[in-house]
Amino acid sequence: MPKISIGTWAFAFDESIDWSLEQIIPMISKIGYEGVEIGAFAPHPTPVTAATTADRSAIAELVKSNGLEISGAAASASGTRFLDTADDSEYLKVQERNIRFAADLGTDRYIINTGHNPETPFEVGEEIAFEKLFRTWDKLGEFANRLGVKLVWEFEPCWAFNEPEQILKIADYFDPEVISVSMTLLTRIPWLLRVQDTCEKEGLW
């Protein structure tokens, strides 16, 4: 039976809303949601500000004590890049830290996106960009798999690889048990229609 979850970042990026997780989690439960996706962005706890096992256990207990489950987690890549640089080590270091944060919360899903502007693949060369993404995310997928975490790529209009053909190529490359694809439907309807059109042309819809 499907369950409904909401991301805490719905309450993180509006300066007029200054609510802590201790305020948000009980409210989410009272509204009737069954889960919460932890958006580890300030002012809420992040892998840096909730750095210890005790910090992370406290977050997990807050969620559990309010009758909710953690459906996933996401965190900032801290400005690190991998598509337009020869060295992906800093990106991998930050994302491995974030994946470990997700695992410590007790969730088996970590949300990722490319973090680059849509123009970046064309600036570096689309095939080169694909090769870099496959190589770097292969490493991340292996790391996450060892911790029992699945990576979920949530493609965004504002980030690189948001065209239907690009999305399908990436989805086809990765084992969906290691890296799967997600879309926030209500804010992605124009993109969904383009994906549907491409799938229909390819006989996949």
Backbone as a ProteinNet text record, in pm:
[ID]
protein_1_A
[PRIMARY]
MPKISIGTWAFAFDESIDWSLEQIIPMISKIGYEGVEIGAFAPHPTPVTAATTADRSAIAELVKSNGLEISGAAASASGTRFLDTADDSEYLKVQERNIRFAADLGTDRYIINTGHNPETPFEVGEEIAFEKLFRTWDKLGEFANRLGVKLVWEFEPCWAFNEPEQILKIADYFDPEVISVSMTLLTRIPWLLRVQDTCEKEGLW
[TERTIARY]
84.1	0	88.2	74	156.4	136.4	243.7	237.9	277.5	229.7	253.7	352	454.8	559.7	575.5	628.3	655.2	797.4	863.1	999.8	1005.4	1099.9	1112.1	1159	1213.9	1259	1142.2	1019.8	902.8	898.5	972.2	973.1	1111.4	1202.4	1340.7	1381	1320.3	1371	1286	1190	1106	1145.3	1202.6	1252.8	1142.3	1017.4	906.6	867.5	921.4	893.4	1021.5	1021.5	1140.4	1104.3	1079.3	1036.1	1147.7	1164.2	1261.3	1198.8	1282.5	1228.7	1136.3	1167	1083.9	942.8	927.6	794.8	732.1	816.2	765.5	717.2	796.1	764.3	628.7	597	464.3	350.7	373.2	271.3	245.8	353.1	339.5	258.1	287.5	213.7	66.3	39.8	-97.8	-179.5	-116.4	-185.9	-230.3	-150.5	-188.1	-88	28.1	131.8	184.4	239.2	291.4	443.7	505.3	650.1	702.8	832.8	898.6	1030.8	1058.7	1187.3	1272.3	1383.8	1467.5	1551.4	1518.9	1599.3	1702.6	1825	1929.1	1993.5	1914.4	1958.2	1930.1	2023.1	2003.2	1872.3	1797.4	1836.3	1815.1	1777.9	1755.7	1888.1	1892.7	2017.9	2073.5	2204.2	2275.1	2379.1	2443	2549	2663.3	2677	2782.5	2736.7	2615.5	2568.8	2515.4	2476.4	2437.6	2541.5	2660.3	2776	2794.9	2735.1	2760.5	2647.7	2677.4	2575.1	2459.8	2491.1	2386.8	2295.5	2352.7	2273.3	2174.5	2223.5	2142.9	2039.1	2075.1	1978.6	1864.1	1895.7	1792.5	1692.4	1740.6	1650.3	1560.6	1621.3	1544.1	1439	1474	1380.9	1267.8	1297.9	1194.4	1089.8	1136.7	1044.7	963.8	1031.1	964.4	862.2	896.9	808.1	681	682.3	562.8	488.2	521.6	449.8	480.3	596.6	634.2	753.3	774.1	892.3	973.9	1104.2	1188.5	1194.6	1135.4	1127.1	1252.4	1336.5	1458.2	1525.5	1642.6	1716.4	1790.2	1812.1	1890.7	1975.7	2087.9	2177.3	2256	2315.3	2389	2521.4	2557.2	2689.2	2794.7	2756.2	2848.8	2930.3	2867.5	2934.4	3035.9	3052.4	3147.9	3092.8	3182.6	3142.2	3212	3156.9	3221.9	3209.4	3113.1	3095.9	3198.5	3241	3331.4	3468.4	3505.5	3638.2	3694.5	3826.1	3890.3	3895.9	3877.4	3891.9	3758.3	3701.9	3572.8	3586.3	3709.3	3733.3	3660.3	3655.5	3587.2	3437.4	3382.3	3239.8	3208.9	3290.8	3269	3280.3	3375.6	3395.5	3272.4	3218.5	3100.5	2977.8	2958.6	2840.3	2847.5	2964.6	2979.4	2945	2986.4	2947.4	2795.5	2731.7	2587	2514.7	2567.4	2506.4	2517.1	2630.3	2646.5	2547	2522.9	2422.2	2285.7	2248.7	2120.3	2112.5	2220.8	2223	2208.8	2274.6	2266.9	2127.4	2050.8	1911.7	1821	1869.2	1790.1	1708.8	1736.2	1664.7	1750.8	1687.2	1761.3	1754.6	1717.8	1710.7	1782.5	1873.1	1940.4	1915.6	1863.8	1826.7	1947.9	1975	2083.2	2031.4	2101.7	2084.9	2221.7	2228.4	2359.7	2423.8	2344.1	2398.7	2466.5	2459.9	2518.7	2407.6	2437	2341.2	2308.5	2188.9	2151.5	2247.6	2317.4	2407.9	2539.6	2574.3	2706.6	2740.2	2650.9	2686.6	2722.6	2658.2	2685.9	2814.7	2849.7	2973.7	3096	3084.8	3200.1	3196	3083.4	3062.1	2968.8	2854.4	2751.1	2799.4	2868.4	2914.2	3018.9	3106.3	3204.6	3133.2	3030.2	2954.7	2884.4	2828	2765.4	2868.4	2984.8	3088.6	3130.8	3142.9	3181	3072.4	2947.6	2837.6	2833.1	2843.2	2838.8	2953.6	3073.3	3190.1	3177.2	3136.3	3128	3012.8	2898	2782.8	2795	2871.7	2902.4	2974.8	3071.8	3146	3052.2	2966.3	2873	2776.5	2728.3	2635.2	2697	2823.8	2893.1	2907.6	2943	2957.9	2824.5	2719.9	2587.7	2538	2563.4	2517.6	2579.2	2703.9	2770	2704.5	2639.8	2572.9	2423.1	2379.5	2238.2	2149.7	2209.1	2135.1	2123.8	2005.8	1981	1982.3	2049.9	2050.9	1929.3	1867.1	1749.6	1777.6	1789.5	1815.4	1683.5	1668.7	1550.7	1591.5	1559.1	1599.9	1513.8	1577.9	1514.6	1530.4	1432.1	1446.6	1567.9	1608.3	1717.2	1854.4	1861.4	1990.3	2020.9	2147	2192.2	2123.1	2109.4	2045.7	1897.3	1823.4	1679.6	1597.3	1664.5	1592	1547	1429.2	1376.9	1475.7	1545.1	1639.7	1755.6	1799.1	1907.6	1863.6	1742.7	1688.8	1678.5	1626.9	1610.3	1745.7	1845.8	1979.1	2039.2	2025.9	2081.5	2005	1872.3	1791.2	1824.4	1852.1	1882.5	2020	2112.7	2250.1	2258.5	2190.4	2208.9	2113.3	2162.2	2078	1979	1848.1	1750.9	1751.7	1815.9	1828.1	1942.1	2023.7	2136.3	2108.9	2070.9	2034.8	1907.1	1802	1674.7	1643.4	1533.6	1495.7	1364.4	1359	1238.3	1201.5	1071.3	1024.9	914.8	922.3	815.5	708.1	601	504.4	436.7	390.2	306.5	380.9	512.8	590.1	663.7	638	712.6	620.3	496.2	401.3	450.2	503.1	553.3	663.4	753.2	861.2	804.2	702.8	641	583.8	518.8	459.7	567.3	683.2	792.4	851.5	863.9	912.4	815.4	685	584.3	593.7	610.7	621	741.6	854.3	975	956.2	895.8	873	780.4	678.9	585.5	658.2	746.9	822.8	916.1	967.4	1059.8	988	853.3	776.2	787	818.1	837.6	720.1	621.3	509.1	388.4
-119.1	0	124.9	212.3	334	421.9	488.4	582.8	721.1	824.1	961.5	1029.1	1090.2	1156.7	1299.9	1386.9	1525.7	1561.1	1642.8	1683.7	1801.9	1797.7	1908.1	2036.2	2026.6	2149.5	2238.2	2185.1	2270.3	2381.9	2363.7	2461.4	2522.6	2501.8	2543.9	2669.1	2693.7	2798	2924	2933.4	3052.7	3127.2	3247.2	3320.8	3360.7	3359.9	3395.3	3279.8	3159.9	3041.9	3003.1	3011.9	2980.1	2871	2750	2639.4	2536.6	2485.8	2379.5	2244.7	2141.3	2006.9	1965.7	2011.7	1977.4	2034	2139.4	2194.5	2129.2	2103	2054.6	1910.1	1822.9	1680	1650	1702.6	1676.5	1730	1845.1	1901.7	1812.1	1759.5	1669.4	1546.7	1493.4	1377.1	1410.4	1526.3	1566.1	1585.8	1638.7	1659.8	1526.8	1421.8	1290.4	1225	1288.2	1222.8	1100.4	1008	885	882.1	973.5	976.9	1116.2	1128.5	1257.1	1233.5	1318.1	1315.2	1425.4	1388.4	1484.5	1564.8	1692.4	1784.1	1846.9	1799.7	1841.6	1971.7	2076.9	2209.4	2306.2	2398.3	2498.4	2575.3	2607.3	2604.7	2469.7	2367	2236.3	2160.6	2052.7	1977.3	1929.2	1935.2	1891.3	1787	1721.5	1627.2	1691.7	1823.5	1894.1	1931.8	1987.3	2031.3	1915.7	1806.3	1684.4	1578.1	1598	1519.4	1389.1	1377.5	1259.7	1157.5	1036.2	931.3	969.1	1031.6	1073.4	1178.2	1273.9	1376.1	1311.7	1218.3	1156.2	1061.2	993.7	906.8	989.6	1111.5	1198.4	1240	1265.7	1300.3	1181.6	1064.2	943.6	916.5	937.2	913.3	1015.7	1139.8	1243.5	1203	1153.5	1110.6	990.2	890	766.8	791.6	877.6	903.3	976.2	1032.5	1098.5	1011.9	883.3	788.2	798	853.4	870.4	782.2	763.4	695.8	795.2	774.1	857.1	792.2	859.6	801.2	824.9	918.1	947.5	1069	1101.2	1218.9	1280.2	1410.7	1482.7	1585.4	1619.5	1718.3	1789.1	1899.9	1982.8	1917.7	1937.1	1894.4	1999.5	2103.5	2206.8	2273.9	2290.8	2360.8	2279.5	2151.5	2068.9	2033.6	2006	1983	1858.1	1804.6	1687.9	1683.4	1752.7	1747	1831.1	1943.7	2034	2042.1	1934.3	1927.5	1787.3	1778.4	1647.5	1567.6	1634.2	1570.9	1570	1452.6	1442.6	1405.6	1411.1	1360.1	1440.9	1572.6	1653.7	1628.9	1617.1	1585.6	1451.6	1351.7	1218.9	1222.1	1296.8	1305.8	1363.2	1471.5	1535.4	1445.2	1385.7	1302.2	1172.5	1118.1	999.6	1035.8	1154.4	1203.4	1213.1	1264.1	1279.7	1145.2	1051.7	918.2	849.9	867.2	809.4	872.7	1001.7	1071.3	1005.7	980.2	915.2	777.3	701.7	567.7	574.3	671.7	685.9	724.9	791.6	825.6	702.9	599.3	476.7	469	558.1	551.2	481.1	420.2	350.4	424.5	553.7	633.3	766.5	798.1	927.9	995.9	1118.1	1191.3	1267.7	1253.5	1328.6	1402.2	1508.5	1568.2	1610.5	1654.9	1682.2	1806.9	1906.1	2026.9	2121.5	2091.1	2176.7	2244.3	2358.3	2426.9	2341.5	2357.8	2277.6	2291.6	2403.8	2427.8	2351.2	2308.1	2249.6	2132.1	2034.5	1922.4	1967	2071.4	2117.5	2199.1	2263.2	2340.4	2248.7	2135.6	2044.1	1936.6	1925.9	1819.4	1716.2	1693.2	1610.5	1469	1407	1269.6	1264	1364.6	1370.3	1384.5	1468.9	1489.2	1360.9	1288.4	1160.3	1064.5	1055.5	965.1	1000.6	1130.9	1173.8	1139.9	1161.9	1129.9	980.2	898.6	753.6	707.4	757.7	716.3	758.2	883.7	935.6	872.9	862.2	804.6	653.7	587.8	445.6	429.6	516.9	512.2	538.6	639.8	671	556.5	496.4	384.4	267.3	238.4	129.6	160.8	285.8	325.3	315.4	370.1	367.9	225.4	140.9	2.6	-70.6	-38.2	-101.4	-60.6	56.1	102.9	70.8	-0.8	-35.6	79.7	174.9	293.2	291.8	327	338.7	486.3	520.3	657.2	680.7	794.7	831.3	965	963	1085.8	1157.2	1274.8	1357.2	1465.7	1443.1	1541.9	1667.9	1779.7	1909.7	1995.6	2079.7	2170.9	2262.8	2293.5	2388.7	2324.4	2190	2122.2	2049.6	2016.2	1949.1	1814.3	1775.8	1650.2	1648.7	1745.4	1749.3	1726.4	1702.2	1675.8	1529.7	1502.4	1364.8	1260.4	1290	1192.6	1168.3	1273.5	1260.7	1177.7	1205.5	1133.4	984.1	952	811.5	741.3	811.6	751.5	719.5	812.1	790.6	680.1	683.3	580	441.4	434.1	305.4	253.7	344	303.2	236.8	293	246.8	133.3	44.9	-57.5	13.6	0.8	73.8	34.4	-78	-116.5	-41.7	26.4	103.3	253	296.5	436	437.8	493.6	502.9	649.2	671.1	805.3	844	968.6	1018.9	1153.7	1184.9	1313.4	1363	1490.5	1551.6	1594.5	1517.1	1528.6	1664.3	1716.2	1835.2	1957.6	1959.9	2073.7	2040.7	1921.6	1879.8	1841.9	1886.1	1841.6	1871.3	1994.7	2016.8	1918.7	1887.2	1791.9	1650.8	1614.9	1483.7	1466	1569.2	1559.7	1539.4	1604.2	1586.9	1447	1395.6	1258.8	1159.9	1182	1093.3	1094.2	1213.7	1224.7	1147.1	1160.9	1089	938.7	895.4	752	694.6	771.3	724.3	706.1	800.9	791.7	670.7	636.7	524.7	391.3	397.5	275.6	226	318.4	278.2	313.9	383	430.7	340.3
0	0	0	-100.3	-104.8	18.4	58.4	169.2	119.2	186.2	143.4	238.1	177.3	253.9	204.5	289.6	250.7	291.2	209.5	238.6	333.4	426	521.1	454.1	333	266.2	226.1	234.4	213.1	316.4	426	534.7	554.9	458.6	480.6	403.9	289.8	201.6	198.2	286.7	296.6	423.5	407.4	523.7	620.4	571.2	660.6	751.5	721.9	804.3	876.8	1005.3	1084.4	1184.8	1131.5	1215.5	1226.3	1344.8	1367.7	1333.1	1324.5	1301.8	1415.6	1536.2	1652.8	1639.2	1560.1	1532.6	1409.9	1308.2	1180.1	1187.6	1249.2	1247.9	1312.2	1430.9	1487.6	1399.7	1335.5	1249	1128.1	1068.1	954.1	993.3	1111	1160.1	1182.2	1241.6	1271.5	1144.9	1039.9	913.2	853.7	876.1	825.5	732.6	715.8	636.2	710.8	630.8	689.7	694.7	621.9	619.2	596.6	611.7	590.4	519.6	421.5	353.5	415.4	470.6	542.4	443.2	431.7	352.3	443.9	435.6	530	484.4	490.9	451.4	565.5	588.7	693	666.4	771.4	912.8	982.7	908.5	968.7	978	1054.7	1070.2	936.6	924.7	804.6	844.6	746.8	781.8	859.9	849.5	922.1	1062.2	1074.1	1205.8	1290.3	1225.4	1297.7	1264	1317	1273	1349.6	1467.9	1550	1536.8	1576.2	1576.3	1667.4	1780.4	1874.1	1812	1738.2	1670.2	1573.5	1498.4	1393.6	1452.8	1558.8	1627.7	1685.1	1731.5	1787.2	1680.5	1558.6	1447.9	1415.2	1404.8	1374	1481.3	1607.7	1717	1715.7	1681.3	1670.4	1567.2	1454.5	1348.2	1393.9	1447.7	1489.8	1600.5	1696.2	1810.2	1770.1	1649.9	1598.3	1497	1496	1411.9	1264.2	1229.8	1090.2	1054.9	925.7	874	792.8	784.1	699	561	463.6	329.7	247	290.6	217.9	277.5	223.1	269.4	152	163.3	63.3	135.8	77	138.5	29.8	65.7	-29.5	-69.5	-195.2	-242.2	-212.1	-140	-90.1	-199.8	-315.3	-424.2	-500.7	-468.1	-540.8	-678.4	-771.6	-910.3	-964.3	-1073.8	-1133.6	-1285	-1342.8	-1488.3	-1562.8	-1504.3	-1574.8	-1508.2	-1442.2	-1380.8	-1400	-1403.9	-1422.4	-1292.8	-1180.4	-1049	-976.7	-956	-887.9	-740.5	-688.4	-552.7	-445.6	-458.5	-358	-360.9	-481.3	-495.2	-430	-458.1	-400.3	-248.2	-196.9	-52.8	15.7	-40.8	18.7	6.8	-110.4	-128.7	-47.2	-29.1	57	201.9	245.5	378.3	388.9	284.6	285.7	285.7	209.5	204	339.6	404.5	538.3	636.7	620.8	701.6	683	557.6	529.3	594	581.4	640.6	792	854.2	999.6	1046.2	959.4	992.8	984.9	918.9	906.5	779.9	683.2	555.8	451.6	354.3	249.5	116	120.2	-3.1	17.2	-75.7	-74.2	-208	-203.9	-324.2	-377.7	-506.1	-568.9	-692	-729.7	-861.4	-911.9	-1035.3	-1093.7	-1034.4	-995.4	-935.7	-1033.2	-1161.5	-1264.1	-1344.7	-1402.6	-1488.1	-1611	-1667.2	-1785.1	-1902.9	-1910.1	-2022.8	-2010.9	-1890.2	-1866.7	-1959.1	-1979.4	-2067.2	-2208.7	-2256	-2391.9	-2397.2	-2285.7	-2279.3	-2275.6	-2206.2	-2196.9	-2304.7	-2372.9	-2469.5	-2409.2	-2471.3	-2408.7	-2379.1	-2473	-2450.5	-2339.9	-2334.1	-2226	-2092	-2088.7	-1965	-1921.8	-2017.4	-1985.2	-1924.6	-1987.1	-1938.6	-1796.5	-1768.1	-1634	-1533	-1571.5	-1479.6	-1451.5	-1555.7	-1536.4	-1445.6	-1470.8	-1393.4	-1246.4	-1224.4	-1088.1	-1011.5	-1074	-1003.2	-987.7	-1074.2	-1051.2	-917.5	-892.6	-766.2	-648.5	-663	-555.2	-530.6	-639.2	-625.5	-551.1	-580.6	-511.4	-362.6	-332.3	-192.3	-119.5	-180.4	-117.1	-97.1	-195.3	-187.6	-68.8	-39.3	75.8	207.6	209.4	330.4	330.4	226.9	218.8	176.4	105	60.6	-91.6	-140.1	-283.7	-321.7	-430.7	-479.8	-568.7	-550.7	-629.7	-696.3	-827.6	-902.6	-929.2	-870.4	-895.5	-994.4	-1121.7	-1222.3	-1208.9	-1238.2	-1217.8	-1343.4	-1374.5	-1488.2	-1475.5	-1351.7	-1330.8	-1331.2	-1344.1	-1338.9	-1469.4	-1486	-1608.2	-1627.6	-1754.6	-1796.8	-1759.7	-1810.9	-1785.7	-1911.2	-2024.2	-2148.3	-2150.9	-2208.9	-2208.2	-2257.3	-2368.5	-2422.2	-2324.9	-2257.2	-2159.7	-2039.7	-1992	-1876.3	-1906.5	-2023.6	-2060.4	-2073.3	-2127.1	-2142.8	-2007	-1913	-1779.4	-1707	-1717.5	-1652.7	-1707.9	-1836.5	-1899.1	-1858.6	-1827	-1794.3	-1657.8	-1558.9	-1421.4	-1383.8	-1300.6	-1239.3	-1147.2	-1170.3	-1087.4	-940.8	-909.1	-768.8	-700.1	-781.1	-726.7	-739.9	-861.1	-885.9	-968.4	-911.2	-982.5	-1011.6	-1083.3	-1126.3	-1060.7	-1014.1	-949	-1009.3	-1005.6	-1053.2	-961.1	-921.3	-843.1	-940.8	-949	-1057.4	-1064.3	-951.1	-955.8	-1006	-992.1	-1041.5	-1170	-1227.5	-1345.6	-1461.5	-1461.4	-1563.7	-1704.9	-1734.8	-1871.5	-1910.1	-1815.4	-1843.5	-1862.2	-1784.2	-1797.3	-1936.9	-1987.4	-2120.6	-2226.8	-2207	-2302.3	-2291.3	-2169.8	-2150.8	-2215	-2193.8	-2252.8	-2404.2	-2461.9	-2606.8	-2659.3	-2591.1	-2632.3	-2618.5	-2506	-2484.9	-2592	-2627.4	-2731	-2864.8	-2897	-3019.5	-3020.4	-2901.6	-2889	-2862.2	-2854.4	-2828.3	-2686.6	-2590.5	-2451.1	-2363.3	-2417.7	-2334.9	-2354.7
[MASK]
+++++++++++++++++++++++++++++++++++++++++++++++++++++++++++++++++++++++++++++++++++++++++++++++++++++++++++++++++++++++++++++++++++++++++++++++++++++++++++++++++++++++++++++++++++++++++++++++++++++++++++++

